[in-house]
Amino acid sequence: MVTSTTVDRLAVVRIARFTTGDDPRFGVVEGGEGEEVLAVVAGDPLYTPIRFVGERVPVDQVRLLAPVIPRSKVLGVARNYAAHASEMGGEVAAEPEIFLKPNTSVIGPGDPIVVPRVSAEVHYEGELAAVIGRICRDVPPARVGEVVLGYTCANDVTARDLQRSDGQWWRAKGFDSFCPLGPYLVTGLDIADLRLRTRLDGTTVQDSRTSLMVHDVAAVVSFVSSVMTLLPGDVVLTGTPDGVGPMVAGQRVEVEIEGIGTLANPVLRRG
């Protein structure tokens, strides 16, 4: 079941959610790197067609926010790259292995990832994230493109020691600040074979391609929709490649995906 929506079917467009000190607004990114300008739009492109208001704001004069704040849920898929499954001591699953993160874990570019007092081993996990644009259920893989509004960078932050000790993942992946998203939501992007890199303090620690996913985006979204209704703004994290590892207070982690941009966040420890 794929229902109708007010969201435009767009070509490749980068959409930013931002603030200049007032209420969050949205804009379409224009111009090249270093000269990017936001063409401000009315409303939220998740729910209303793109309509420009005639105002332009340089990107370097705004604070970028998470491009979407899920009103409902964030879903992730575990062990979706064979090399990552191997480094974690497991095998890939025949079907996508899904888990949930709370929407309260979402933060934006530049916001701090806060290491909780109860964990001594918090890991980065750079990922591609799909943002759902339509209410949908039982979506066949061939129609997943109709329900995904666009894509962004994500960091599926995980308290690895709690993941091991708890035996399930709600706490290890659910702390506030454990789901950075950004910098932009990109529509119309061909995500079949994009380069994905994660850097820690400037050193590349993950370097892979989306073509190496075990279950591609269409398969993952279709599988999830066979279980639960997906709502506009839901975020589906599509798995991390190999190279995951710890990050500590004082470091900076960056997730860069070809065609989307770089999501950067400092790491702090809760006092």
C-alpha positions as protocol buffer text, in pm:
chain_id: "A"
residue {
  index: 1
  type: MET
  ca { x: 0 y: 0 z: 0 }
}
residue {
  index: 2
  type: VAL
  ca { x: 144 y: 334 z: -106 }
}
residue {
  index: 3
  type: THR
  ca { x: -74 y: 634 z: -31 }
}
residue {
  index: 4
  type: SER
  ca { x: -79 y: 976 z: -196 }
}
residue {
  index: 5
  type: THR
  ca { x: 120 y: 1267 z: -51 }
}
residue {
  index: 6
  type: THR
  ca { x: 180 y: 1639 z: -92 }
}
residue {
  index: 7
  type: VAL
  ca { x: 557 y: 1588 z: -124 }
}
residue {
  index: 8
  type: ASP
  ca { x: 690 y: 1682 z: -467 }
}
residue {
  index: 9
  type: ARG
  ca { x: 880 y: 1422 z: -666 }
}
residue {
  index: 10
  type: LEU
  ca { x: 1201 y: 1616 z: -709 }
}
residue {
  index: 11
  type: ALA
  ca { x: 1517 y: 1583 z: -912 }
}
residue {
  index: 12
  type: VAL
  ca { x: 1850 y: 1593 z: -726 }
}
residue {
  index: 13
  type: VAL
  ca { x: 1795 y: 1870 z: -470 }
}
residue {
  index: 14
  type: ARG
  ca { x: 1978 y: 1934 z: -143 }
}
residue {
  index: 15
  type: ILE
  ca { x: 1746 y: 2053 z: 134 }
}
residue {
  index: 16
  type: ALA
  ca { x: 1870 y: 2207 z: 458 }
}
residue {
  index: 17
  type: ARG
  ca { x: 1692 y: 2266 z: 785 }
}
residue {
  index: 18
  type: PHE
  ca { x: 1848 y: 2564 z: 958 }
}
residue {
  index: 19
  type: THR
  ca { x: 1814 y: 2847 z: 1204 }
}
residue {
  index: 20
  type: THR
  ca { x: 1951 y: 3199 z: 1225 }
}
residue {
  index: 21
  type: GLY
  ca { x: 1844 y: 3227 z: 1587 }
}
residue {
  index: 22
  type: ASP
  ca { x: 1473 y: 3211 z: 1518 }
}
residue {
  index: 23
  type: ASP
  ca { x: 1240 y: 2917 z: 1450 }
}
residue {
  index: 24
  type: PRO
  ca { x: 1381 y: 2643 z: 1223 }
}
residue {
  index: 25
  type: ARG
  ca { x: 1329 y: 2697 z: 851 }
}
residue {
  index: 26
  type: PHE
  ca { x: 1407 y: 2505 z: 534 }
}
residue {
  index: 27
  type: GLY
  ca { x: 1604 y: 2601 z: 225 }
}
residue {
  index: 28
  type: VAL
  ca { x: 1727 y: 2452 z: -100 }
}
residue {
  index: 29
  type: VAL
  ca { x: 2106 y: 2456 z: -128 }
}
residue {
  index: 30
  type: GLU
  ca { x: 2242 y: 2645 z: -428 }
}
residue {
  index: 31
  type: GLY
  ca { x: 2599 y: 2706 z: -539 }
}
residue {
  index: 32
  type: GLY
  ca { x: 2925 y: 2515 z: -506 }
}
residue {
  index: 33
  type: GLU
  ca { x: 3127 y: 2421 z: -201 }
}
residue {
  index: 34
  type: GLY
  ca { x: 3238 y: 2730 z: -11 }
}
residue {
  index: 35
  type: GLU
  ca { x: 2979 y: 2945 z: -188 }
}
residue {
  index: 36
  type: GLU
  ca { x: 2661 y: 2767 z: -83 }
}
residue {
  index: 37
  type: VAL
  ca { x: 2346 y: 2972 z: -40 }
}
residue {
  index: 38
  type: LEU
  ca { x: 2008 y: 2862 z: 95 }
}
residue {
  index: 39
  type: ALA
  ca { x: 1704 y: 2957 z: -110 }
}
residue {
  index: 40
  type: VAL
  ca { x: 1445 y: 2970 z: 167 }
}
residue {
  index: 41
  type: VAL
  ca { x: 1120 y: 2778 z: 115 }
}
residue {
  index: 42
  type: ALA
  ca { x: 783 y: 2801 z: 286 }
}
residue {
  index: 43
  type: GLY
  ca { x: 682 y: 2524 z: 524 }
}
residue {
  index: 44
  type: ASP
  ca { x: 838 y: 2180 z: 556 }
}
residue {
  index: 45
  type: PRO
  ca { x: 922 y: 2004 z: 224 }
}
residue {
  index: 46
  type: LEU
  ca { x: 836 y: 1675 z: 393 }
}
residue {
  index: 47
  type: TYR
  ca { x: 470 y: 1774 z: 392 }
}
residue {
  index: 48
  type: THR
  ca { x: 428 y: 2058 z: 141 }
}
residue {
  index: 49
  type: PRO
  ca { x: 549 y: 2123 z: -214 }
}
residue {
  index: 50
  type: ILE
  ca { x: 862 y: 2333 z: -256 }
}
residue {
  index: 51
  type: ARG
  ca { x: 767 y: 2701 z: -273 }
}
residue {
  index: 52
  type: PHE
  ca { x: 1042 y: 2962 z: -267 }
}
residue {
  index: 53
  type: VAL
  ca { x: 981 y: 3281 z: -69 }
}
residue {
  index: 54
  type: GLY
  ca { x: 1243 y: 3494 z: -243 }
}
residue {
  index: 55
  type: GLU
  ca { x: 1495 y: 3504 z: 44 }
}
residue {
  index: 56
  type: ARG
  ca { x: 1851 y: 3374 z: 21 }
}
residue {
  index: 57
  type: VAL
  ca { x: 2088 y: 3317 z: 312 }
}
residue {
  index: 58
  type: PRO
  ca { x: 2456 y: 3213 z: 292 }
}
residue {
  index: 59
  type: VAL
  ca { x: 2513 y: 2873 z: 452 }
}
residue {
  index: 60
  type: ASP
  ca { x: 2805 y: 3008 z: 654 }
}
residue {
  index: 61
  type: GLN
  ca { x: 2567 y: 3250 z: 828 }
}
residue {
  index: 62
  type: VAL
  ca { x: 2326 y: 2985 z: 961 }
}
residue {
  index: 63
  type: ARG
  ca { x: 2329 y: 2696 z: 1202 }
}
residue {
  index: 64
  type: LEU
  ca { x: 2245 y: 2374 z: 1022 }
}
residue {
  index: 65
  type: LEU
  ca { x: 2006 y: 2143 z: 1205 }
}
residue {
  index: 66
  type: ALA
  ca { x: 1919 y: 1777 z: 1154 }
}
residue {
  index: 67
  type: PRO
  ca { x: 1742 y: 1783 z: 815 }
}
residue {
  index: 68
  type: VAL
  ca { x: 1451 y: 1588 z: 963 }
}
residue {
  index: 69
  type: ILE
  ca { x: 1322 y: 1530 z: 1315 }
}
residue {
  index: 70
  type: PRO
  ca { x: 1131 y: 1202 z: 1306 }
}
residue {
  index: 71
  type: ARG
  ca { x: 792 y: 1236 z: 1472 }
}
residue {
  index: 72
  type: SER
  ca { x: 767 y: 859 z: 1497 }
}
residue {
  index: 73
  type: LYS
  ca { x: 1077 y: 636 z: 1473 }
}
residue {
  index: 74
  type: VAL
  ca { x: 1429 y: 562 z: 1358 }
}
residue {
  index: 75
  type: LEU
  ca { x: 1506 y: 210 z: 1238 }
}
residue {
  index: 76
  type: GLY
  ca { x: 1843 y: 52 z: 1178 }
}
residue {
  index: 77
  type: VAL
  ca { x: 1969 y: -263 z: 1011 }
}
residue {
  index: 78
  type: ALA
  ca { x: 2253 y: -463 z: 1167 }
}
residue {
  index: 79
  type: ARG
  ca { x: 2535 y: -643 z: 986 }
}
residue {
  index: 80
  type: ASN
  ca { x: 2438 y: -514 z: 643 }
}
residue {
  index: 81
  type: TYR
  ca { x: 2797 y: -511 z: 514 }
}
residue {
  index: 82
  type: ALA
  ca { x: 2972 y: -847 z: 508 }
}
residue {
  index: 83
  type: ALA
  ca { x: 3305 y: -705 z: 623 }
}
residue {
  index: 84
  type: HIS
  ca { x: 3141 y: -541 z: 925 }
}
residue {
  index: 85
  type: ALA
  ca { x: 2960 y: -863 z: 1014 }
}
residue {
  index: 86
  type: SER
  ca { x: 3296 y: -1040 z: 1003 }
}
residue {
  index: 87
  type: GLU
  ca { x: 3473 y: -784 z: 1223 }
}
residue {
  index: 88
  type: MET
  ca { x: 3193 y: -819 z: 1480 }
}
residue {
  index: 89
  type: GLY
  ca { x: 3234 y: -1196 z: 1482 }
}
residue {
  index: 90
  type: GLY
  ca { x: 2909 y: -1278 z: 1305 }
}
residue {
  index: 91
  type: GLU
  ca { x: 2761 y: -1361 z: 968 }
}
residue {
  index: 92
  type: VAL
  ca { x: 2518 y: -1172 z: 750 }
}
residue {
  index: 93
  type: ALA
  ca { x: 2152 y: -1256 z: 801 }
}
residue {
  index: 94
  type: ALA
  ca { x: 1925 y: -1399 z: 535 }
}
residue {
  index: 95
  type: GLU
  ca { x: 1677 y: -1120 z: 606 }
}
residue {
  index: 96
  type: PRO
  ca { x: 1750 y: -765 z: 725 }
}
residue {
  index: 97
  type: GLU
  ca { x: 1813 y: -763 z: 1100 }
}
residue {
  index: 98
  type: ILE
  ca { x: 1618 y: -460 z: 1222 }
}
residue {
  index: 99
  type: PHE
  ca { x: 1637 y: -261 z: 1547 }
}
residue {
  index: 100
  type: LEU
  ca { x: 1480 y: 63 z: 1670 }
}
residue {
  index: 101
  type: LYS
  ca { x: 1636 y: 385 z: 1797 }
}
residue {
  index: 102
  type: PRO
  ca { x: 1421 y: 653 z: 1964 }
}
residue {
  index: 103
  type: ASN
  ca { x: 1357 y: 975 z: 1777 }
}
residue {
  index: 104
  type: THR
  ca { x: 1500 y: 1159 z: 2080 }
}
residue {
  index: 105
  type: SER
  ca { x: 1846 y: 1028 z: 1984 }
}
residue {
  index: 106
  type: VAL
  ca { x: 1855 y: 1256 z: 1676 }
}
residue {
  index: 107
  type: ILE
  ca { x: 2090 y: 1555 z: 1667 }
}
residue {
  index: 108
  type: GLY
  ca { x: 2222 y: 1770 z: 1383 }
}
residue {
  index: 109
  type: PRO
  ca { x: 2555 y: 1879 z: 1235 }
}
residue {
  index: 110
  type: GLY
  ca { x: 2790 y: 2030 z: 1492 }
}
residue {
  index: 111
  type: ASP
  ca { x: 2586 y: 1910 z: 1788 }
}
residue {
  index: 112
  type: PRO
  ca { x: 2788 y: 1714 z: 2044 }
}
residue {
  index: 113
  type: ILE
  ca { x: 2769 y: 1338 z: 2077 }
}
residue {
  index: 114
  type: VAL
  ca { x: 2751 y: 1294 z: 2454 }
}
residue {
  index: 115
  type: VAL
  ca { x: 2919 y: 985 z: 2597 }
}
residue {
  index: 116
  type: PRO
  ca { x: 2708 y: 866 z: 2893 }
}
residue {
  index: 117
  type: ARG
  ca { x: 2864 y: 808 z: 3234 }
}
residue {
  index: 118
  type: VAL
  ca { x: 2762 y: 441 z: 3229 }
}
residue {
  index: 119
  type: SER
  ca { x: 2963 y: 354 z: 2917 }
}
residue {
  index: 120
  type: ALA
  ca { x: 3337 y: 327 z: 2863 }
}
residue {
  index: 121
  type: GLU
  ca { x: 3323 y: 222 z: 2496 }
}
residue {
  index: 122
  type: VAL
  ca { x: 3117 y: 432 z: 2258 }
}
residue {
  index: 123
  type: HIS
  ca { x: 3164 y: 361 z: 1887 }
}
residue {
  index: 124
  type: TYR
  ca { x: 3100 y: 557 z: 1568 }
}
residue {
  index: 125
  type: GLU
  ca { x: 2912 y: 387 z: 1283 }
}
residue {
  index: 126
  type: GLY
  ca { x: 2890 y: 590 z: 962 }
}
residue {
  index: 127
  type: GLU
  ca { x: 2583 y: 511 z: 753 }
}
residue {
  index: 128
  type: LEU
  ca { x: 2353 y: 616 z: 472 }
}
residue {
  index: 129
  type: ALA
  ca { x: 2005 y: 707 z: 599 }
}
residue {
  index: 130
  type: ALA
  ca { x: 1681 y: 701 z: 400 }
}
residue {
  index: 131
  type: VAL
  ca { x: 1401 y: 941 z: 495 }
}
residue {
  index: 132
  type: ILE
  ca { x: 1046 y: 824 z: 432 }
}
residue {
  index: 133
  type: GLY
  ca { x: 823 y: 1075 z: 255 }
}
residue {
  index: 134
  type: ARG
  ca { x: 486 y: 896 z: 245 }
}
residue {
  index: 135
  type: ILE
  ca { x: 272 y: 691 z: 478 }
}
residue {
  index: 136
  type: CYS
  ca { x: 308 y: 338 z: 350 }
}
residue {
  index: 137
  type: ARG
  ca { x: 272 y: -31 z: 434 }
}
residue {
  index: 138
  type: ASP
  ca { x: 368 y: -349 z: 247 }
}
residue {
  index: 139
  type: VAL
  ca { x: 574 y: -166 z: -15 }
}
residue {
  index: 140
  type: PRO
  ca { x: 720 y: -396 z: -282 }
}
residue {
  index: 141
  type: PRO
  ca { x: 1092 y: -337 z: -348 }
}
residue {
  index: 142
  type: ALA
  ca { x: 1018 y: -202 z: -696 }
}
residue {
  index: 143
  type: ARG
  ca { x: 810 y: 81 z: -546 }
}
residue {
  index: 144
  type: VAL
  ca { x: 1037 y: 185 z: -259 }
}
residue {
  index: 145
  type: GLY
  ca { x: 1161 y: 477 z: -466 }
}
residue {
  index: 146
  type: GLU
  ca { x: 809 y: 621 z: -447 }
}
residue {
  index: 147
  type: VAL
  ca { x: 807 y: 635 z: -66 }
}
residue {
  index: 148
  type: VAL
  ca { x: 1163 y: 756 z: 5 }
}
residue {
  index: 149
  type: LEU
  ca { x: 1186 y: 1134 z: -5 }
}
residue {
  index: 150
  type: GLY
  ca { x: 1564 y: 1146 z: 13 }
}
residue {
  index: 151
  type: TYR
  ca { x: 1888 y: 1051 z: 183 }
}
residue {
  index: 152
  type: THR
  ca { x: 2127 y: 1193 z: 439 }
}
residue {
  index: 153
  type: CYS
  ca { x: 2438 y: 1097 z: 635 }
}
residue {
  index: 154
  type: ALA
  ca { x: 2398 y: 927 z: 973 }
}
residue {
  index: 155
  type: ASN
  ca { x: 2610 y: 809 z: 1262 }
}
residue {
  index: 156
  type: ASP
  ca { x: 2455 y: 512 z: 1444 }
}
residue {
  index: 157
  type: VAL
  ca { x: 2639 y: 580 z: 1769 }
}
residue {
  index: 158
  type: THR
  ca { x: 2656 y: 269 z: 1988 }
}
residue {
  index: 159
  type: ALA
  ca { x: 2767 y: 203 z: 2346 }
}
residue {
  index: 160
  type: ARG
  ca { x: 2941 y: -122 z: 2255 }
}
residue {
  index: 161
  type: ASP
  ca { x: 3003 y: -236 z: 2612 }
}
residue {
  index: 162
  type: LEU
  ca { x: 2633 y: -198 z: 2697 }
}
residue {
  index: 163
  type: GLN
  ca { x: 2538 y: -373 z: 2375 }
}
residue {
  index: 164
  type: ARG
  ca { x: 2741 y: -673 z: 2489 }
}
residue {
  index: 165
  type: SER
  ca { x: 2631 y: -672 z: 2852 }
}
residue {
  index: 166
  type: ASP
  ca { x: 2261 y: -601 z: 2800 }
}
residue {
  index: 167
  type: GLY
  ca { x: 2202 y: -867 z: 2538 }
}
residue {
  index: 168
  type: GLN
  ca { x: 1970 y: -633 z: 2347 }
}
residue {
  index: 169
  type: TRP
  ca { x: 2019 y: -287 z: 2206 }
}
residue {
  index: 170
  type: TRP
  ca { x: 1762 y: -35 z: 2327 }
}
residue {
  index: 171
  type: ARG
  ca { x: 2003 y: 127 z: 2574 }
}
residue {
  index: 172
  type: ALA
  ca { x: 2324 y: 86 z: 2375 }
}
residue {
  index: 173
  type: LYS
  ca { x: 2181 y: 269 z: 2074 }
}
residue {
  index: 174
  type: GLY
  ca { x: 1916 y: 484 z: 2238 }
}
residue {
  index: 175
  type: PHE
  ca { x: 2092 y: 754 z: 2439 }
}
residue {
  index: 176
  type: ASP
  ca { x: 2022 y: 1118 z: 2358 }
}
residue {
  index: 177
  type: SER
  ca { x: 2262 y: 1235 z: 2083 }
}
residue {
  index: 178
  type: PHE
  ca { x: 2323 y: 881 z: 1951 }
}
residue {
  index: 179
  type: CYS
  ca { x: 2180 y: 951 z: 1603 }
}
residue {
  index: 180
  type: PRO
  ca { x: 2346 y: 1248 z: 1430 }
}
residue {
  index: 181
  type: LEU
  ca { x: 2188 y: 1326 z: 1091 }
}
residue {
  index: 182
  type: GLY
  ca { x: 2288 y: 1573 z: 818 }
}
residue {
  index: 183
  type: PRO
  ca { x: 2408 y: 1796 z: 678 }
}
residue {
  index: 184
  type: TYR
  ca { x: 2142 y: 1789 z: 405 }
}
residue {
  index: 185
  type: LEU
  ca { x: 1851 y: 1581 z: 285 }
}
residue {
  index: 186
  type: VAL
  ca { x: 1916 y: 1500 z: -81 }
}
residue {
  index: 187
  type: THR
  ca { x: 1631 y: 1400 z: -309 }
}
residue {
  index: 188
  type: GLY
  ca { x: 1658 y: 1217 z: -641 }
}
residue {
  index: 189
  type: LEU
  ca { x: 2000 y: 1074 z: -557 }
}
residue {
  index: 190
  type: ASP
  ca { x: 2117 y: 747 z: -713 }
}
residue {
  index: 191
  type: ILE
  ca { x: 2248 y: 567 z: -405 }
}
residue {
  index: 192
  type: ALA
  ca { x: 2343 y: 239 z: -573 }
}
residue {
  index: 193
  type: ASP
  ca { x: 2721 y: 294 z: -550 }
}
residue {
  index: 194
  type: LEU
  ca { x: 2822 y: 592 z: -336 }
}
residue {
  index: 195
  type: ARG
  ca { x: 3148 y: 622 z: -146 }
}
residue {
  index: 196
  type: LEU
  ca { x: 3100 y: 635 z: 233 }
}
residue {
  index: 197
  type: ARG
  ca { x: 3383 y: 745 z: 459 }
}
residue {
  index: 198
  type: THR
  ca { x: 3414 y: 807 z: 831 }
}
residue {
  index: 199
  type: ARG
  ca { x: 3699 y: 1013 z: 975 }
}
residue {
  index: 200
  type: LEU
  ca { x: 3807 y: 1043 z: 1337 }
}
residue {
  index: 201
  type: ASP
  ca { x: 4013 y: 1355 z: 1405 }
}
residue {
  index: 202
  type: GLY
  ca { x: 4083 y: 1371 z: 1031 }
}
residue {
  index: 203
  type: THR
  ca { x: 4201 y: 1010 z: 996 }
}
residue {
  index: 204
  type: THR
  ca { x: 3990 y: 786 z: 773 }
}
residue {
  index: 205
  type: VAL
  ca { x: 3861 y: 490 z: 974 }
}
residue {
  index: 206
  type: GLN
  ca { x: 3583 y: 364 z: 744 }
}
residue {
  index: 207
  type: ASP
  ca { x: 3596 y: 366 z: 365 }
}
residue {
  index: 208
  type: SER
  ca { x: 3341 y: 166 z: 168 }
}
residue {
  index: 209
  type: ARG
  ca { x: 3066 y: 188 z: -91 }
}
residue {
  index: 210
  type: THR
  ca { x: 2689 y: 152 z: -69 }
}
residue {
  index: 211
  type: SER
  ca { x: 2706 y: -109 z: -345 }
}
residue {
  index: 212
  type: LEU
  ca { x: 2853 y: -346 z: -84 }
}
residue {
  index: 213
  type: MET
  ca { x: 2535 y: -359 z: 123 }
}
residue {
  index: 214
  type: VAL
  ca { x: 2407 y: -714 z: 171 }
}
residue {
  index: 215
  type: HIS
  ca { x: 2043 y: -596 z: 156 }
}
residue {
  index: 216
  type: ASP
  ca { x: 2000 y: -285 z: -56 }
}
residue {
  index: 217
  type: VAL
  ca { x: 1781 y: 9 z: 46 }
}
residue {
  index: 218
  type: ALA
  ca { x: 1480 y: -120 z: -146 }
}
residue {
  index: 219
  type: ALA
  ca { x: 1501 y: -458 z: 27 }
}
residue {
  index: 220
  type: VAL
  ca { x: 1541 y: -303 z: 372 }
}
residue {
  index: 221
  type: VAL
  ca { x: 1255 y: -53 z: 341 }
}
residue {
  index: 222
  type: SER
  ca { x: 1027 y: -315 z: 185 }
}
residue {
  index: 223
  type: PHE
  ca { x: 1105 y: -561 z: 467 }
}
residue {
  index: 224
  type: VAL
  ca { x: 1039 y: -305 z: 741 }
}
residue {
  index: 225
  type: SER
  ca { x: 713 y: -197 z: 577 }
}
residue {
  index: 226
  type: SER
  ca { x: 593 y: -556 z: 580 }
}
residue {
  index: 227
  type: VAL
  ca { x: 596 y: -538 z: 960 }
}
residue {
  index: 228
  type: MET
  ca { x: 494 y: -181 z: 1045 }
}
residue {
  index: 229
  type: THR
  ca { x: 345 y: 127 z: 887 }
}
residue {
  index: 230
  type: LEU
  ca { x: 606 y: 383 z: 790 }
}
residue {
  index: 231
  type: LEU
  ca { x: 521 y: 751 z: 836 }
}
residue {
  index: 232
  type: PRO
  ca { x: 656 y: 1069 z: 675 }
}
residue {
  index: 233
  type: GLY
  ca { x: 980 y: 1160 z: 850 }
}
residue {
  index: 234
  type: ASP
  ca { x: 1067 y: 809 z: 963 }
}
residue {
  index: 235
  type: VAL
  ca { x: 1440 y: 743 z: 920 }
}
residue {
  index: 236
  type: VAL
  ca { x: 1586 y: 411 z: 808 }
}
residue {
  index: 237
  type: LEU
  ca { x: 1958 y: 365 z: 876 }
}
residue {
  index: 238
  type: THR
  ca { x: 2099 y: 121 z: 624 }
}
residue {
  index: 239
  type: GLY
  ca { x: 2395 y: -30 z: 809 }
}
residue {
  index: 240
  type: THR
  ca { x: 2760 y: 51 z: 864 }
}
residue {
  index: 241
  type: PRO
  ca { x: 3067 y: -89 z: 686 }
}
residue {
  index: 242
  type: ASP
  ca { x: 3373 y: -229 z: 859 }
}
residue {
  index: 243
  type: GLY
  ca { x: 3612 y: -10 z: 1054 }
}
residue {
  index: 244
  type: VAL
  ca { x: 3391 y: 77 z: 1351 }
}
residue {
  index: 245
  type: GLY
  ca { x: 3574 y: 174 z: 1667 }
}
residue {
  index: 246
  type: PRO
  ca { x: 3575 y: 385 z: 1981 }
}
residue {
  index: 247
  type: MET
  ca { x: 3562 y: 762 z: 2007 }
}
residue {
  index: 248
  type: VAL
  ca { x: 3628 y: 962 z: 2322 }
}
residue {
  index: 249
  type: ALA
  ca { x: 3563 y: 1307 z: 2457 }
}
residue {
  index: 250
  type: GLY
  ca { x: 3761 y: 1574 z: 2276 }
}
residue {
  index: 251
  type: GLN
  ca { x: 3755 y: 1397 z: 1940 }
}
residue {
  index: 252
  type: ARG
  ca { x: 3563 y: 1490 z: 1627 }
}
residue {
  index: 253
  type: VAL
  ca { x: 3391 y: 1239 z: 1400 }
}
residue {
  index: 254
  type: GLU
  ca { x: 3289 y: 1302 z: 1039 }
}
residue {
  index: 255
  type: VAL
  ca { x: 3069 y: 1091 z: 812 }
}
residue {
  index: 256
  type: GLU
  ca { x: 3100 y: 1182 z: 444 }
}
residue {
  index: 257
  type: ILE
  ca { x: 2885 y: 1034 z: 168 }
}
residue {
  index: 258
  type: GLU
  ca { x: 2935 y: 1113 z: -196 }
}
residue {
  index: 259
  type: GLY
  ca { x: 2661 y: 1341 z: -328 }
}
residue {
  index: 260
  type: ILE
  ca { x: 2534 y: 1437 z: 17 }
}
residue {
  index: 261
  type: GLY
  ca { x: 2812 y: 1606 z: 213 }
}
residue {
  index: 262
  type: THR
  ca { x: 2988 y: 1573 z: 546 }
}
residue {
  index: 263
  type: LEU
  ca { x: 2823 y: 1531 z: 885 }
}
residue {
  index: 264
  type: ALA
  ca { x: 3062 y: 1641 z: 1161 }
}
residue {
  index: 265
  type: ASN
  ca { x: 3013 y: 1620 z: 1537 }
}
residue {
  index: 266
  type: PRO
  ca { x: 3236 y: 1674 z: 1840 }
}
residue {
  index: 267
  type: VAL
  ca { x: 3241 y: 1416 z: 2118 }
}
residue {
  index: 268
  type: LEU
  ca { x: 3185 y: 1514 z: 2481 }
}
residue {
  index: 269
  type: ARG
  ca { x: 3147 y: 1317 z: 2803 }
}
residue {
  index: 270
  type: ARG
  ca { x: 2857 y: 1381 z: 3033 }
}
residue {
  index: 271
  type: GLY
  ca { x: 2983 y: 1547 z: 3348 }
}
